Each structure stands twice: as C-alpha cells, then as structure tokens.
C-alpha cells in the first residue's frame, strides 16, 4: 500500500472542512471545532454518511439541532464578523489525526468523509457523546460502511462518483426486476 501524505483529502472531505470553517465564521468564532465538522458532514446532500445514517434510522434533523445548540456555546468574537486566522481546536486536530489512521487502516489513499465521520465516533470529544446519545455506534456505522462500500478502496479524490454509479446501477437492476425484466 502506498504511504498517504497528510493533505490527501477527497473532494467531499475538503468541502466538509471548508464548510466547517464557514460555520465557525458565521458564528463569529475563530476556532474550528469537531462540532463544526460534524454539522458540515450532516449538511452534505447525497453523501455516504447520510445514506448510512438513514439506514441506521438516525433522526438527523434533531441531531443537527443539538449540534447547532452546542456550537453556540463555543466562544465567539464580539463586535462583528471573525476575520483573519482560524485555529483548529484540539478536538478537531484529534479527529483529523484519527481520520488519517482510519484511511490507512482501511487501505485507502485519500481521507474521505466516512473516515472523518468514523473518527468523530471514536475520538474522545464532546461530539462522540452527542453521537452516542443519538444512537450511533462506531461498530454499527463501520459495518454498514463495509456493506455499502464492499472491498472498494479510495484511490482518487472523487470516490463518491463511483458510489453514485453503483447506486444508480443497483437501483436500475431492482426496478427492472420489479417490472419482470430480470429475475431477482
């Protein structure tokens, strides 16, 4: 397996990190926290994370509300919008480090949103407690991920496109079987 460099994030994970920074800025906060990342991940449409949470029957709307409430407790800058430098909290730094380890452990060359989410589930942070309260366990999420992803490895910065093709192909086969065009 090829060694992974520190900055090799998939397109979706880069978008989530940028959204996390934007959320901090919207709240006049200079610190980007794991809470910001979690809300960013839950806000990505048609993501593998949301698909798995849906399969796990997680109520994401109420989860988002809890996260938004927790974000308001992060210190903010008074007197207007936060400009200038942003800092990662220790929680987020820990999550990013664990995400890299998750990717390496899974044999992936890029850090994806599922690695970020798994690391939120296993890192000893406030986010882990929120996710556990919502009934999301790392082992169940990992099992669902393996079922959905199979043996596929992340070898390029846009693996989500592959998932969409597989999902569309599977959906078409299911529809054909229902219409009697294929044997199920």
C-alpha positions, -999 to 999 in steps of 0.1 A, spaced: 0 0 0 12 35 -9 20 58 20 -6 86 24 6 122 27 -11 144 52 -31 166 29 -47 140 7 -84 146 13 -112 137 -11 -132 164 -27 -162 158 -4 -140 159 27 -123 191 16 -158 206 11 -168 195 46 -137 211 61 -143 243 42 -179 243 54 -168 237 90 -146 268 87 -175 288 72 -198 277 101 -172 290 125 -170 323 106 -208 326 105 -208 322 143 -180 348 148 -157 321 161 -120 318 154 -119 281 165 -129 254 141 -142 225 162 -152 189 157 -188 202 162 -185 224 131 -171 194 111 -200 172 122 -226 197 112 -208 202 79 -209 164 73 -246 161 81 -253 190 58 -238 174 27 -265 161 4 -264 126 -10 -234 116 10 -224 81 20 -225 93 56 -262 104 53 -270 72 34 -256 51 63 -273 72 90 -306 68 71 -301 30 70 -295 32 108 -327 51 112 -310 81 128 -331 113 131 -306 137 115 -328 168 119 -329 166 157 -292 157 157 -284 188 137 -303 210 161 -283 195 191 -251 203 173 -262 238 164 -270 244 200 -236 231 211 -219 253 185 -234 284 201 -216 276 233 -182 279 216 -166 313 224 -172 339 198 -156 373 190 -177 403 199 -181 432 176 -187 416 143 -175 390 119 -145 370 125 -117 379 101 -82 366 99 -68 334 113 -88 304 122 -75 278 147 -83 241 150 -94 230 184 -76 201 200 -108 180 194 -107 187 157 -69 181 154 -75 147 172 -103 139 148 -82 147 117 -54 126 130 -77 96 136 -93 101 102 -59 97 86 -53 65 107 -88 52 97 -79 57 60 -46 39 63 -62 11 82 -88 6 55 -61 7 28 -73 40 13 -51 66 -3 -73 95 5 -91 107 36 -128 107 28 -160 118 46 -166 83 60 -131 84 76 -139 118 91 -172 106 105 -157 74 119 -130 94 136 -158 116 151 -173 84 165 -141 71 181 -123 103 192 -128 112 229 -146 145 223 -179 162 230 -191 151 195 -187 114 204 -211 119 233 -236 136 211 -234 108 185 -237 81 212 -268 98 226 -283 98 191 -277 60 190 -248 60 166 -221 34 174 -188 32 156 -190 -6 151 -225 -4 136 -215 25 113 -184 7 102 -204 -25 94 -229 -5 73 -200 12 56 -184 -21 47 -217 -34 34 -222 -3 12 -186 1 1 -176 -35 -2 -139 -41 -9 -136 -8 -28 -105 13 -19 -104 50 -22 -76 57 -47 -87 90 -61 -101 123 -48 -136 118 -60 -147 83 -49 -183 94 -43 -188 94 -81 -182 56 -81 -207 51 -53 -233 71 -73 -227 49 -104 -230 17 -83 -262 30 -66 -278 40 -99 -269 7 -114 -283 -12 -84 -315 9 -85 -319 2 -122 -315 -36 -117 -340 -35 -88 -365 -16 -109 -360 -40 -139 -366 -70 -115 -398 -54 -102 -410 -49 -138 -403 -86 -146 -375 -78 -170 -350 -96 -148 -350 -125 -125 -344 -111 -90 
